[in-house]
Amino acid sequence: MPDSHRRVTIKEVAAQAGVSVATISRVLNGKGPVRETTSRRVMETCQAMRFTPHGIARSLSLRCTHTIGLLLPDLHGEFFSEVIRGIDAEARRSGYHLLVSGFHSDRQEMIAVFRAFRGRVDGLIVMSPDREAAMLCSYLPQGLPLVLLNSMGTSRAITIDNDGGAHAMVHHLQSLGHRRIAFIKGPEQNADAAERLRGYRETVAVPIEIDGDFSEEAGYAAGAQVIAMIERPTAVFAANDAMAVGALGAFREARLRVPQDIALTGFDDIPIGRYVTPPLTTVSVDIAQLGRRAFDLLISEEERHEVLPATLVIRESCGSKIIRGGAKS
């Protein structure tokens, strides 16, 4: 039996009854075909678990589009592909379709997409690490279920332990003897990038910062800057894996060996990082799990802020043996 002090969620009822969340919704609202035996089992489970539909879960079922909207800053790149994969898999298991759009980090385009989603989706997941994301969400229809990814400002959000992950990476490089550790920054207005930069600054004695924008091209340009430095750093920590891969290309062209001549690390653990030469040391975030958790939070009746842990994954690019360990702030 559930804890009497905690409200039972529709997903828990679905799991106990052995049906999908969509089936629970159809039974409770009398809409859509459901076998009599299934309907009876659902109602008995609801009664046994003392479940009363209300709030967000009920509003999802009453809108009846059975479609979830996903708004991302971009649709290009492995990070976003993994987010989509996680949300889509969880949505299909619960009887929902996924409608995806990108806004290319453009404020006006984001507002236009919000308007385009009106009446077409039962709920919305928005990944917008820009600091004004919560304010922009005021353009959404009142009462539309919403979950923010990598951004705060609402009562329902999932973020990454960026600060703790950055601390763990710098501490690891320092444990290998590195004292001149350069950091390739992400976009200035990006909250994830700001938290990773803060974690770096809090851990190093003398910061060496290079501008970046999370793209491979920016990583390549940053790598070229490192090569040209008179007093070259012995290690480079990129704010994401894409920039680390770009920097690796610049180092290779300059015949600078990684990790023998310079150590290189990233953040996110996108799949390609495991297959470059040498394999990339990084801070791992279960990106697909981020997507799954976002959908679960969207269809639940709970208001909470979740922080997804970051895990240090050590491969050859930093010059030490392959191990895994928890990120600690």
C-alpha positions as CSV (number, residue, x, y, z in Angstrom):
1,M,0.0,0.0,0.0
2,P,1.2,3.6,-0.7
3,D,2.4,5.9,2.1
4,S,-0.7,7.5,3.5
5,H,1.1,10.9,3.8
6,R,2.0,11.0,0.1
7,R,-0.5,11.5,-2.8
8,V,-0.6,8.5,-5.1
9,T,0.2,9.3,-8.8
10,I,-1.5,8.1,-11.9
11,K,1.6,6.3,-13.0
12,E,1.7,4.3,-9.8
13,V,-1.9,3.3,-10.3
14,A,-1.1,2.3,-13.9
15,A,1.8,0.2,-12.7
16,Q,-0.2,-1.6,-10.0
17,A,-3.1,-2.3,-12.4
18,G,-0.8,-3.4,-15.2
19,V,-2.0,-0.9,-17.8
20,S,-0.8,2.3,-19.4
21,V,-1.4,5.8,-18.1
22,A,-3.6,6.4,-21.2
23,T,-5.8,3.5,-20.2
24,I,-6.2,4.9,-16.7
25,S,-7.3,8.2,-18.2
26,R,-9.8,6.6,-20.5
27,V,-11.4,4.6,-17.7
28,L,-11.6,7.6,-15.3
29,N,-13.1,9.9,-18.0
30,G,-15.3,7.4,-19.8
31,K,-13.7,8.2,-23.1
32,G,-12.3,5.6,-25.5
33,P,-12.8,1.8,-25.7
34,V,-11.7,-0.2,-22.7
35,R,-12.5,-3.8,-21.9
36,E,-15.0,-4.3,-19.1
37,T,-12.5,-6.5,-17.2
38,T,-9.8,-3.9,-17.6
39,S,-12.1,-1.1,-16.5
40,R,-13.1,-3.0,-13.4
41,R,-9.5,-3.7,-12.5
42,V,-8.5,-0.1,-12.9
43,M,-11.4,1.1,-10.7
44,E,-10.6,-1.5,-8.0
45,T,-6.9,-0.4,-8.0
46,C,-7.9,3.2,-7.7
47,Q,-10.1,2.5,-4.8
48,A,-7.5,0.3,-3.1
49,M,-4.7,2.9,-3.5
50,R,-7.1,5.7,-2.6
51,F,-6.3,7.5,-5.9
52,T,-8.4,10.6,-6.8
53,P,-7.6,12.2,-10.2
54,H,-7.1,15.9,-10.1
55,G,-4.8,18.7,-11.2
56,I,-2.3,18.2,-13.9
57,A,-2.9,14.5,-14.5
58,R,-6.6,15.1,-15.0
59,S,-6.0,18.1,-17.3
60,L,-3.8,15.9,-19.5
61,S,-6.5,13.3,-19.9
62,L,-9.3,15.8,-20.5
63,R,-7.5,17.5,-23.4
64,C,-7.4,14.2,-25.2
65,T,-4.9,15.0,-27.9
66,H,-2.6,12.3,-26.4
67,T,0.3,14.4,-27.7
68,I,3.2,15.9,-25.7
69,G,5.2,18.9,-27.0
70,L,9.0,19.1,-26.7
71,L,10.7,22.4,-27.4
72,L,14.6,22.4,-27.7
73,P,17.2,25.1,-28.4
74,D,18.3,23.0,-31.4
75,L,17.6,19.7,-33.0
76,H,21.2,19.1,-34.2
77,G,23.7,17.1,-32.1
78,E,23.9,14.0,-30.1
79,F,22.8,15.6,-26.8
80,F,19.4,16.7,-28.2
81,S,19.0,13.3,-30.0
82,E,19.4,11.5,-26.7
83,V,16.9,13.8,-24.9
84,I,14.3,13.1,-27.7
85,R,15.0,9.4,-27.5
86,G,14.4,9.2,-23.8
87,I,11.2,11.3,-23.9
88,D,9.8,9.5,-26.9
89,A,10.3,6.0,-25.5
90,E,8.6,6.9,-22.2
91,A,5.7,8.7,-24.0
92,R,5.0,5.8,-26.3
93,R,4.9,3.4,-23.3
94,S,2.2,5.6,-21.8
95,G,0.1,6.0,-25.0
96,Y,1.3,9.5,-26.0
97,H,2.8,10.9,-29.2
98,L,5.7,13.4,-29.3
99,L,5.7,16.7,-31.2
100,V,9.2,18.2,-31.4
101,S,10.3,21.7,-32.4
102,G,13.5,23.7,-32.1
103,F,13.8,27.5,-31.5
104,H,17.5,27.9,-32.2
105,S,18.0,30.0,-29.0
106,D,15.9,32.8,-30.5
107,R,13.4,34.5,-28.1
108,Q,10.9,35.4,-30.8
109,E,11.0,32.0,-32.4
110,M,10.4,30.4,-29.0
111,I,7.3,32.6,-28.5
112,A,6.1,31.6,-32.0
113,V,6.5,27.9,-31.3
114,F,4.6,28.3,-28.0
115,R,1.7,29.8,-30.0
116,A,1.9,27.1,-32.6
117,F,1.6,24.5,-29.8
118,R,-1.7,25.9,-28.5
119,G,-4.5,23.4,-28.6
120,R,-2.2,20.7,-30.1
121,V,-0.5,19.3,-27.1
122,D,-1.7,18.1,-23.6
123,G,1.5,19.2,-21.9
124,L,4.9,20.7,-22.8
125,I,8.5,20.0,-21.9
126,V,10.8,22.9,-22.6
127,M,14.6,22.7,-22.6
128,S,15.9,26.3,-22.4
129,P,19.0,26.8,-20.3
130,D,18.8,30.5,-21.0
131,R,18.1,32.4,-17.8
132,E,14.9,34.0,-19.0
133,A,13.2,30.8,-19.9
134,A,10.7,30.9,-17.0
135,M,9.6,34.4,-18.0
136,L,9.0,33.3,-21.6
137,C,6.8,30.5,-20.4
138,S,4.3,33.1,-19.5
139,Y,3.3,33.1,-23.2
140,L,1.9,29.5,-22.7
141,P,-1.8,29.0,-22.1
142,Q,-2.7,29.1,-18.5
143,G,-3.0,25.7,-16.9
144,L,-1.0,23.9,-19.6
145,P,1.2,21.3,-17.8
146,L,4.8,22.3,-18.1
147,V,8.2,20.9,-17.2
148,L,11.5,22.8,-17.6
149,L,14.7,21.1,-18.4
150,N,18.0,22.7,-17.3
151,S,16.3,25.8,-16.2
152,M,14.7,27.0,-13.0
153,G,11.8,29.4,-12.4
154,T,8.8,27.0,-12.2
155,S,7.8,24.5,-9.5
156,R,8.4,21.6,-12.0
157,A,11.9,21.4,-13.3
158,I,14.8,19.0,-13.8
159,T,18.4,20.2,-13.8
160,I,21.9,18.7,-14.0
161,D,24.5,18.9,-11.2
162,N,26.7,21.0,-13.4
163,D,28.6,22.6,-10.6
164,G,29.4,19.3,-8.9
165,G,30.5,17.7,-12.2
166,A,32.9,20.6,-12.9
167,H,34.3,20.3,-9.4
168,A,34.9,16.6,-9.8
169,M,36.7,17.0,-13.2
170,V,39.0,19.8,-12.0
171,H,39.9,17.8,-8.8
172,H,40.7,14.8,-10.9
173,L,43.0,16.8,-13.2
174,Q,44.7,18.3,-10.2
175,S,45.2,14.8,-8.8
176,L,47.2,14.0,-11.9
177,G,49.5,16.9,-11.3
178,H,47.9,19.6,-13.5
179,R,48.0,23.1,-12.3
180,R,47.5,25.1,-15.5
181,I,44.0,23.9,-16.5
182,A,42.3,25.9,-19.3
183,F,38.5,26.0,-19.6
184,I,36.5,26.3,-22.8
185,K,33.3,28.2,-21.8
186,G,29.8,27.7,-23.2
187,P,27.4,30.4,-24.3
188,E,27.2,33.4,-22.0
189,Q,23.5,33.3,-21.4
190,N,23.3,29.6,-20.9
191,A,22.6,28.5,-17.3
192,D,24.3,25.1,-17.7
193,A,27.4,26.8,-19.1
194,A,27.4,29.4,-16.2
195,E,27.2,26.6,-13.6
196,R,30.0,24.6,-15.1
197,L,32.1,27.8,-15.3
198,R,31.4,28.6,-11.7
199,G,32.5,25.1,-10.7
200,Y,35.7,25.5,-12.6
201,R,36.4,28.9,-11.1
202,E,35.8,27.7,-7.5
203,T,38.3,24.9,-8.0
204,V,41.3,26.3,-9.8
205,A,43.9,28.7,-8.4
206,V,44.5,30.6,-11.7
207,P,41.6,30.5,-14.2
208,I,42.5,30.3,-17.9
209,E,39.2,30.9,-19.8
210,I,38.6,30.6,-23.5
211,D,35.3,31.7,-25.1
212,G,33.1,29.0,-26.7
213,D,29.5,28.3,-27.7
214,F,29.1,24.5,-27.3
215,S,29.8,23.8,-31.0
216,E,32.6,21.7,-32.5
217,E,33.8,24.7,-34.4
218,A,34.1,26.8,-31.3
219,G,36.1,23.9,-29.7
220,Y,38.4,23.8,-32.7
221,A,39.0,27.6,-32.5
222,A,39.7,27.3,-28.8
223,G,42.1,24.5,-29.4
224,A,44.0,26.8,-31.8
225,Q,44.2,29.5,-29.2
226,V,45.6,27.0,-26.7
227,I,48.3,25.9,-29.2
228,A,49.3,29.5,-29.7
229,M,49.8,30.3,-26.0
230,I,53.3,31.1,-24.9
231,E,52.8,29.4,-21.6
232,R,50.6,26.5,-22.8
233,P,48.2,24.9,-20.2
234,T,48.9,21.2,-19.5
235,A,45.2,20.3,-19.5
236,V,42.0,21.6,-21.2
237,F,38.5,21.1,-19.8
238,A,35.8,21.9,-22.3
239,A,32.3,22.8,-21.1
240,N,30.8,20.1,-23.3
241,D,32.0,17.1,-25.3
242,A,31.3,18.7,-28.7
243,M,33.9,21.4,-28.0
244,A,36.3,18.9,-26.7
245,V,36.1,16.9,-29.9
246,G,36.7,20.1,-31.9
247,A,39.7,20.9,-29.7
248,L,41.0,17.4,-30.3
249,G,40.9,18.0,-34.0
250,A,43.0,21.2,-33.7
251,F,45.5,19.4,-31.5
252,R,45.8,16.6,-33.9
253,E,46.4,18.9,-36.8
254,A,49.2,20.7,-34.8
255,R,50.7,17.2,-34.0
256,L,50.0,17.9,-30.3
257,R,49.5,14.5,-28.7
258,V,46.6,13.8,-26.3
259,P,47.2,13.0,-23.5
260,Q,51.1,12.9,-23.7
261,D,51.5,16.6,-24.6
262,I,48.2,17.9,-23.2
263,A,45.2,16.4,-21.3
264,L,41.7,17.0,-22.7
265,T,38.3,16.5,-21.0
266,G,34.7,17.3,-21.7
267,F,31.2,17.3,-20.2
268,D,27.9,15.4,-21.1
269,D,29.3,12.0,-22.2
270,I,27.7,12.0,-25.7
271,P,28.2,8.7,-27.5
272,I,30.8,9.9,-30.0
273,G,33.2,10.7,-27.1
274,R,33.7,7.0,-26.4
275,Y,34.9,6.3,-29.9
276,V,37.3,9.2,-30.7
277,T,41.0,8.6,-30.4
278,P,41.9,8.7,-27.6
279,P,38.5,8.1,-25.9
280,L,37.3,11.2,-24.1
281,T,37.4,11.7,-20.3
282,T,34.2,13.5,-19.4
283,V,31.4,14.2,-16.9
284,S,28.6,11.8,-17.7
285,V,24.9,12.8,-17.6
286,D,22.4,10.1,-18.5
287,I,20.8,12.2,-21.2
288,A,18.1,9.7,-22.2
289,Q,17.3,9.3,-18.5
290,L,16.9,13.1,-18.3
291,G,14.2,12.8,-21.0
292,R,12.5,9.9,-19.3
293,R,12.4,11.7,-16.0
294,A,11.0,14.8,-17.7
295,F,8.0,12.9,-19.1
296,D,7.4,11.1,-15.8
297,L,7.3,14.5,-14.0
298,L,5.0,15.9,-16.7
299,I,2.3,13.3,-16.2
300,S,2.6,13.1,-12.5
301,E,0.7,15.3,-10.0
302,E,3.8,16.3,-8.2
303,E,5.5,19.7,-8.1
304,R,9.2,19.2,-7.5
305,H,12.7,20.2,-8.7
306,E,14.9,17.2,-9.5
307,V,18.7,17.4,-9.8
308,L,20.2,14.7,-12.1
309,P,23.6,13.5,-10.8
310,A,26.8,13.9,-12.8
311,T,29.3,11.1,-12.9
312,L,33.0,11.3,-13.6
313,V,34.0,8.9,-16.5
314,I,37.8,8.6,-16.9
315,R,39.1,7.4,-20.2
316,E,42.5,7.8,-22.0
317,S,42.3,11.5,-23.0
318,C,43.4,12.7,-19.5
319,G,46.3,10.2,-19.2
320,S,44.9,7.9,-16.5
321,K,43.3,4.4,-16.5
322,I,39.6,3.9,-17.4
323,I,37.5,4.1,-14.2
324,R,34.1,5.5,-13.2
325,G,33.4,7.5,-10.1
326,G,30.8,9.8,-8.6
327,A,31.0,13.5,-9.1
328,K,31.3,15.3,-5.8
329,S,31.1,19.1,-5.2
